[in-house]
Amino acid sequence: MGQIDNELFKRLSDAVVDMDEDEAVAAANEVVTRGIDAYQAIEKGLSAGMERAGQLFDEEEYFIPELLMCSDAMYAGMDVLKPHLRSDGAAEKHKVVIGVVEGDTHDIGKNLVKIMLETSGFDVTDLGRDIPPARFVETAKEIGANIIALSTLMTTTMDGMGAVVRQLSEEGIRDRFKVIVGGGPISQGFADRIGADGYAVNAADAIRLARALVAPAEAAA
């Protein structure tokens, strides 16, 4: 990889961290003009920048507004690069179904996790908010998901998470999916009680958890 490639990847990464959409587009266009691999530019540039932004969020130097503006810059660069992706440029992605459980319409936290999952290389199906347990299960079966990610900010809707795990068990397919949970009232103890595979306290933690859960499958591949 040449020096120019690395310089462009750093420009893309810095543009995301600096929340600079125009610079992300300019650097992405230069990647295309120079014929540099678009997948590498996304992985080593835009995704790396979003990971840095996630670390700043984790360290409480950035907050939700900054993280959302970082993601806008990332998507601006991604829009330029996506048409130039080679179909064989990346290995098959792990699939995640994500959504806010039935009765809850708070989705900022879920949206942050979705953004960071996508930039970490996951194929994310976002069901949105106020989603019945059965829809999580049906969608996971339809797309062959690896992970079902459930979010809520309300104590009154927490049982919807347990209902997803119960339905998977009743259908005899619990071992086919990893279930992760998160949100304001959720704790590791709650995750253990309902039989979830993991709990994440914030978006950055959710990415670490998702990566850890698919790591055995990657090692076996």
C-alpha positions in Angstrom: 0.0 0.0 0.0 1.5 3.4 -1.1 1.9 6.5 0.9 -0.8 8.3 -1.1 -3.3 5.5 -0.1 -2.4 5.9 3.6 -2.7 9.7 3.4 -6.2 9.4 1.8 -7.3 6.9 4.4 -6.2 9.3 7.1 -8.0 12.1 5.5 -11.2 10.0 5.4 -10.7 9.0 9.1 -10.0 12.6 10.2 -13.0 13.9 8.2 -15.3 11.6 10.2 -13.8 12.5 13.5 -13.9 16.2 12.6 -17.6 15.9 11.4 -16.6 17.3 8.0 -18.9 16.0 5.3 -17.4 18.1 2.5 -13.9 16.8 3.3 -15.2 13.2 3.5 -16.7 13.6 0.0 -13.6 15.2 -1.4 -11.3 12.5 0.0 -13.6 9.8 -1.2 -13.7 11.3 -4.7 -10.0 11.3 -4.8 -9.9 7.6 -3.8 -12.2 6.9 -6.8 -10.1 9.1 -9.2 -6.9 7.4 -8.2 -8.4 3.9 -8.6 -7.7 3.0 -4.9 -9.7 0.0 -3.6 -13.0 1.4 -2.2 -13.5 -1.4 0.3 -10.1 -0.6 1.9 -10.9 3.1 1.9 -14.1 2.4 3.8 -12.5 0.0 6.2 -9.2 1.8 6.9 -10.6 5.3 6.4 -14.3 5.9 7.2 -14.8 2.9 9.5 -11.6 3.7 11.3 -12.7 7.2 11.8 -16.1 6.1 13.2 -14.3 3.7 15.6 -12.2 6.7 16.8 -15.4 8.7 17.3 -16.9 5.8 19.2 -13.8 5.8 21.5 -14.3 9.5 22.1 -18.0 8.8 22.9 -16.9 6.1 25.3 -14.5 8.5 27.0 -17.3 11.1 27.2 -15.3 13.6 25.0 -18.0 13.3 22.4 -21.7 13.0 23.1 -24.7 11.9 21.0 -24.9 15.0 18.8 -21.2 14.8 17.9 -21.5 11.1 17.2 -24.5 11.6 14.9 -22.6 14.4 13.0 -19.6 12.0 12.7 -21.9 9.4 11.2 -23.3 12.0 8.7 -19.7 12.6 7.5 -19.1 8.8 7.3 -22.2 8.2 5.2 -21.4 11.1 2.9 -18.1 9.5 2.1 -19.7 6.1 1.9 -22.2 7.3 -0.7 -19.3 8.2 -3.0 -17.4 4.9 -2.5 -20.3 2.3 -2.4 -20.8 2.2 -6.2 -17.1 1.3 -6.6 -17.1 -1.6 -4.3 -16.1 -4.9 -6.0 -18.4 -7.7 -5.2 -15.5 -9.9 -4.0 -14.0 -7.1 -2.0 -15.1 -8.4 1.4 -15.9 -11.6 3.1 -19.5 -12.4 3.8 -20.8 -10.2 6.6 -22.3 -11.3 9.9 -26.0 -10.3 10.0 -27.7 -8.5 12.8 -31.4 -7.8 13.3 -31.9 -4.7 15.6 -34.8 -2.8 16.9 -36.6 -1.3 19.9 -39.1 -3.6 21.6 -42.8 -3.3 21.5 -44.3 -0.3 23.5 -41.2 1.8 23.3 -40.5 4.5 20.6 -37.1 5.8 21.9 -34.5 5.0 19.3 -31.5 7.3 19.5 -29.5 4.6 21.3 -30.5 1.9 18.9 -29.6 4.2 15.9 -26.1 4.7 17.3 -25.6 1.0 17.7 -26.8 0.4 14.2 -24.4 3.0 12.8 -21.4 1.6 14.6 -22.3 -2.0 13.7 -22.5 -1.1 10.0 -19.1 0.7 10.2 -17.7 -2.4 11.9 -18.6 -4.5 9.0 -21.9 -6.0 10.1 -24.9 -6.3 7.7 -27.7 -4.7 9.8 -31.5 -5.0 9.3 -33.1 -2.3 11.3 -36.7 -3.0 12.2 -37.2 0.4 13.9 -39.1 0.9 17.1 -42.2 -0.5 18.8 -41.5 -4.0 17.4 -43.4 -7.1 18.6 -41.2 -10.1 19.8 -42.5 -12.4 17.0 -41.2 -9.9 14.3 -37.7 -10.1 15.6 -37.8 -13.9 15.5 -39.4 -14.1 12.0 -36.9 -11.6 10.5 -33.9 -13.3 12.1 -35.1 -16.6 10.5 -35.8 -15.0 7.1 -32.4 -13.4 6.7 -30.3 -16.0 8.6 -29.2 -13.5 11.2 -26.3 -14.2 13.6 -27.4 -11.7 16.2 -30.7 -10.3 17.5 -30.1 -6.9 19.2 -32.9 -5.6 21.4 -33.2 -2.1 22.9 -35.5 -0.3 25.3 -35.4 2.8 27.6 -38.6 1.9 29.5 -39.0 -0.5 32.4 -42.5 -1.3 31.3 -41.4 -2.9 28.0 -38.4 -4.9 29.2 -40.4 -8.1 29.2 -40.5 -7.9 25.4 -36.8 -8.9 25.4 -37.5 -12.0 27.5 -40.4 -12.8 25.1 -38.0 -12.9 22.2 -35.7 -15.4 24.0 -38.7 -17.5 25.1 -40.1 -17.7 21.5 -36.7 -18.8 20.2 -36.6 -21.5 22.9 -40.2 -22.6 22.2 -39.4 -23.0 18.5 -36.3 -25.0 19.3 -34.0 -22.5 17.5 -32.5 -20.7 20.5 -29.0 -21.9 19.6 -29.1 -20.4 16.1 -29.0 -16.8 17.3 -27.1 -14.7 19.8 -29.4 -12.3 21.6 -27.9 -9.0 23.0 -29.8 -6.4 25.0 -29.2 -2.8 26.0 -30.8 0.4 27.1 -31.2 2.6 30.2 -33.0 0.2 32.6 -31.2 -2.9 31.4 -28.5 -4.6 33.4 -26.2 -7.6 33.2 -28.4 -9.2 35.9 -31.5 -8.7 33.8 -29.8 -10.1 30.7 -28.8 -13.2 32.7 -32.3 -13.7 34.0 -33.9 -13.7 30.6 -31.2 -15.9 29.1 -29.7 -13.3 26.7 -26.2 -13.9 25.4 -24.9 -10.5 26.4 -25.6 -6.9 27.7 -24.0 -3.7 26.5 -24.0 -0.5 28.5 -23.4 1.8 25.5 -22.9 1.7 21.7 -19.2 1.2 21.8 -19.6 -1.7 24.3 -22.3 -3.2 21.9 -19.8 -3.4 19.1 -17.2 -5.1 21.3 -19.8 -7.6 22.4 -21.1 -8.3 18.9 -17.5 -8.9 17.7 -16.8 -11.2 20.6 -20.0 -13.2 19.9 -19.2 -13.8 16.2 -15.5 -14.5 16.8 -15.9 -18.2 17.4 -17.7 -18.5 14.1 -14.9 -16.6 12.3 -12.3 -18.8 13.9 -14.1 -22.0 12.8 -14.6 -20.7 9.2 
